[in-house]
Amino acid sequence: MQWQNNLFMSAYYDLYETPSPNGSEEKKSLHARICPKETYTQKEFVEHVAMFQHLPKNIIGAALDACIDELCDLLANGNIVELGELGFFSTSLKCTQDTDDEKKKIRSESVRFQNVHLRISNTFRKKIRQRMKLERTLMLFLQENVCITKNEYIHLTGLTRHAAIDELNKFIRQGILRRRGISRSTVYINNIQH
């Protein structure tokens, strides 16, 4: 099936309603979000790098483990670490005790590690932008198939069952899709004529 053959050629996205910050029912804007194809484990990532860079898996795996370990130590000691074109790693803290009075001292026991941040370099961002080809998931799927089921849409987008049904109903209201069938035999058909 051509749909499956194209899985590794494009990044797929879909459009989602942006919730109104004040909860009003005014016309809501849409935002685009990537629909991940899969999650690579470290082992799979190492195998992928080894295959395409022609390097031994055990050396890549050991180097990656060593880099992660050293990165952890350097960040834990309060450093910022640059990893070439990837960008800069840094840490952030949080105070567990609130105060707005400078005279009231916040004790060190009240300060905790919060998170690790990665500030991507412009070079790395530019490389991704140049290589990324985007295609809308639902429309692409409907070009390759006559219709889509609720379960196929859940699998395609990674949404929960409830969120997927909400979106499919929204597409019907917007005139993008038509519903055919009832109950478990319901399918959704492209309603936009080309």
Disulfide bonds with the S-S distance in Angstrom:
none
